[in-house]
Amino acid sequence: MAWDVRPARDLDEFKRAVGSIGHYFGGWPPDDESAQRFSSNLPFDRMHAAFDGDRIVGGAGAFPFELTVPGGTIACGGVTVVGVLPTHRRRGILTAMMRAQLEDIRDRGEPIAALWASEEVIYRRYGYGLASLACEMALPSGYAALREPRDDRATVRIAPLEESKDVFAAIYDRARLRTPGMFRRTETWWETRNLPDPPERRQGGGEKNALVLELDGEPAGYALYRIHTKFESGAAAGHVDVIEAVADGPLATRELWRVLLDMDWKATLKAYLLPIDHPLVHQLTYPRRMQLRVGDGLWVRLVDIGAALSARAYADAAPVVLELEDAFLPENAGRWRIAADGVERTEDAPDLALGVGELGSVYLGGFGFGELVRAGVVRELEEGGATRADALFRIDAPKPWCAEIF
Ligand SMILES: CC(C)(COP(=O)(O)OP(=O)(O)OC[C@H]1O[C@@H](n2cnc3c(N)ncnc32)[C@H](O)[C@@H]1OP(=O)(O)O)[C@@H](O)C(=O)NCCC(=O)NCCS
């Protein structure tokens, strides 16, 4: 059956489209006010709705993002609130929405799309590839030691959330411009998503708190965190959740985390969505005790291959030719020659054959061609092709990191 999919036209349609995934969250969005607030970041026409007659039975949104890639930034559809009502699952509605949404993203001139997946199994079929890893840690207090002593240039203060918004935003913006995978946050985004602290989202913890770290008197880091106090048999059994900690460089990172690590009355310091190359691994005395758990982070889909590949930087290395497969958007398939001075279609013999999802995996620098060849998901057609491609794509940048699920 062909499903009717189109963007929402008004608040009512927007609410019903978002309500498809909202159903699984227990009925969100419940009212006009929260839907209005959500739409301040996601315009109505970025929210696709799937219709069964005049009933909306599915929805898929895409935030208009600017995403950092190695050596630059790119317009990106930040795919979000994807859902199909339980009454209509497994009838092709998601597939119809993904097609309409990717066409819309392409027509808007956004060369890539990115998302966090509720389940890893869903999005590969639409050409998304695993592009970054996200880590969780749970560090017991007894092992929360840093290798280096405290540095007197650093001072840390507790910062009121609202008043410190501009300080957080400036630090975040510096980090996002140097880190592939991070997106630009607008003022509205901060006000509606990062700063609010509704009691129903606290999951038994206290208020959202913030620290600001200064180096020689200049703000150089911030952390948002929540304390979950608990005592068992008279001993601290609670934890501190680090919601987000961002800092300018190694010293600021270390001294910011020192305050979080040293916090009394906790049994464990927990953090989520950490990048795989987090400096703490090298700064902690007991990195093993972080109990790092690694999972999938951002998934990336190249929508306009030429524009997407042209938007990132390359090393000064020999060109490579890729034979690209793209079953969902076949117009992307074919041979692409990638060189430091340009990207173009070609008839030259290919070095590597790969699917568009695998190209998404290497795009931000999270994975290399060589490791994908060794995993058997990219084929090397010319000897040394993966080594040459890795040399071309290698840029001195942190591993891709997206600090927030959107
Ligand atoms: C995930 C979800 C959107 C899928 O919608 P849907 O309309 O049932 O998907 P489709 O019928 O278009 O399925 C397309 C294909 O994906 C497969 N698929 C979709 N979701 C799947 C899942 N969770 N597990 C395994 N396979 C899945 C289908 O089997 C189908 O495979 P096929 O083409 O080989 O037959 C829907 O189940 C849902 O809303 N789930 C809860 C909310 C959610 O997780 N949203 C995603 C947020 S990132």
The ligand as an SDF file (V2000), in Angstrom:
LIG
                    3D

 48 50  0  0  0  0  0  0  0  0999 V2000
   10.6080    1.5290   14.4770 C   0  0  0  0  0  0  0  0  0  0  0  0
    9.2740    1.9090   13.7970 C   0  0  0  0  0  0  0  0  0  0  0  0
    9.2950    3.3900   13.4740 C   0  0  0  0  0  0  0  0  0  0  0  0
    9.1560    1.0590   12.5260 C   0  0  0  0  0  0  0  0  0  0  0  0
    8.0080    1.4860   11.7930 O   0  0  0  0  0  0  0  0  0  0  0  0
    7.2680    0.5370   10.7560 P   0  0  0  0  0  0  0  0  0  0  0  0
    6.2980    1.3510    9.9930 O   0  0  0  0  0  0  0  0  0  0  0  0
    6.7640   -0.6590   11.4650 O   0  0  0  0  0  0  0  0  0  0  0  0
    8.4480    0.1060    9.7960 O   0  0  0  0  0  0  0  0  0  0  0  0
    8.2900   -0.4840    8.3250 P   0  0  0  0  0  0  0  0  0  0  0  0
    7.0360   -1.3190    8.2480 O   0  0  0  0  0  0  0  0  0  0  0  0
    8.4510    0.5810    7.3050 O   0  0  0  0  0  0  0  0  0  0  0  0
    9.5510   -1.4350    8.3050 O   0  0  0  0  0  0  0  0  0  0  0  0
   10.5640   -1.3740    7.3980 C   0  0  0  0  0  0  0  0  0  0  0  0
   11.4890   -2.5380    7.6350 C   0  0  0  0  0  0  0  0  0  0  0  0
   12.1870   -2.3660    8.8680 O   0  0  0  0  0  0  0  0  0  0  0  0
   11.9860   -3.4940    9.7020 C   0  0  0  0  0  0  0  0  0  0  0  0
   11.9050   -2.9650   11.0500 N   0  0  0  0  0  0  0  0  0  0  0  0
   11.3920   -1.7890   11.4140 C   0  0  0  0  0  0  0  0  0  0  0  0
   11.5240   -1.6220   12.7430 N   0  0  0  0  0  0  0  0  0  0  0  0
   12.1420   -2.7080   13.2040 C   0  0  0  0  0  0  0  0  0  0  0  0
   12.5390   -3.1060   14.5090 C   0  0  0  0  0  0  0  0  0  0  0  0
   12.3240   -2.3320   15.5790 N   0  0  0  0  0  0  0  0  0  0  0  0
   13.1590   -4.3020   14.6300 N   0  0  0  0  0  0  0  0  0  0  0  0
   13.3760   -5.0860   13.5380 C   0  0  0  0  0  0  0  0  0  0  0  0
   13.0190   -4.7310   12.2790 N   0  0  0  0  0  0  0  0  0  0  0  0
   12.4030   -3.5580   12.1300 C   0  0  0  0  0  0  0  0  0  0  0  0
   10.7080   -4.1110    9.2210 C   0  0  0  0  0  0  0  0  0  0  0  0
   10.6320   -5.4590    9.5440 O   0  0  0  0  0  0  0  0  0  0  0  0
   10.7900   -3.8790    7.7240 C   0  0  0  0  0  0  0  0  0  0  0  0
   11.6550   -4.8270    7.1470 O   0  0  0  0  0  0  0  0  0  0  0  0
   11.4210   -5.3350    5.6380 P   0  0  0  0  0  0  0  0  0  0  0  0
   11.4750   -4.0980    4.7640 O   0  0  0  0  0  0  0  0  0  0  0  0
   12.5410   -6.2570    5.4200 O   0  0  0  0  0  0  0  0  0  0  0  0
   10.0760   -5.9660    5.6550 O   0  0  0  0  0  0  0  0  0  0  0  0
    8.0720    1.6000   14.7150 C   0  0  0  0  0  0  0  0  0  0  0  0
    8.0930    0.2410   15.0470 O   0  0  0  0  0  0  0  0  0  0  0  0
    8.0510    2.4310   15.9970 C   0  0  0  0  0  0  0  0  0  0  0  0
    7.4830    3.4900   16.0100 O   0  0  0  0  0  0  0  0  0  0  0  0
    8.7110    1.9610   17.1000 N   0  0  0  0  0  0  0  0  0  0  0  0
    8.7180    2.6460   18.3710 C   0  0  0  0  0  0  0  0  0  0  0  0
    9.3830    4.0170   18.3080 C   0  0  0  0  0  0  0  0  0  0  0  0
   10.7750    3.9670   17.7450 C   0  0  0  0  0  0  0  0  0  0  0  0
   11.5960    3.1360   18.1220 O   0  0  0  0  0  0  0  0  0  0  0  0
   11.0840    4.8990   16.8420 N   0  0  0  0  0  0  0  0  0  0  0  0
   12.3890    5.0800   16.2640 C   0  0  0  0  0  0  0  0  0  0  0  0
   13.0300    6.2470   16.9610 C   0  0  0  0  0  0  0  0  0  0  0  0
   14.7260    6.4540   16.4960 S   0  0  0  0  0  0  0  0  0  0  0  0
  1  2  1  0
  2  3  1  0
  2  4  1  0
  2 36  1  0
  4  5  1  0
  5  6  1  0
  6  7  2  0
  6  8  1  0
  6  9  1  0
  9 10  1  0
 10 11  2  0
 10 12  1  0
 10 13  1  0
 13 14  1  0
 14 15  1  0
 15 16  1  0
 15 30  1  0
 16 17  1  0
 17 18  1  0
 17 28  1  0
 18 19  1  0
 18 27  1  0
 19 20  2  0
 20 21  1  0
 21 22  1  0
 21 27  2  0
 22 23  1  0
 22 24  2  0
 24 25  1  0
 25 26  2  0
 26 27  1  0
 28 29  1  0
 28 30  1  0
 30 31  1  0
 31 32  1  0
 32 33  2  0
 32 34  1  0
 32 35  1  0
 36 37  1  0
 36 38  1  0
 38 39  2  0
 38 40  1  0
 40 41  1  0
 41 42  1  0
 42 43  1  0
 43 44  2  0
 43 45  1  0
 45 46  1  0
 46 47  1  0
 47 48  1  0
M  END
$$$$
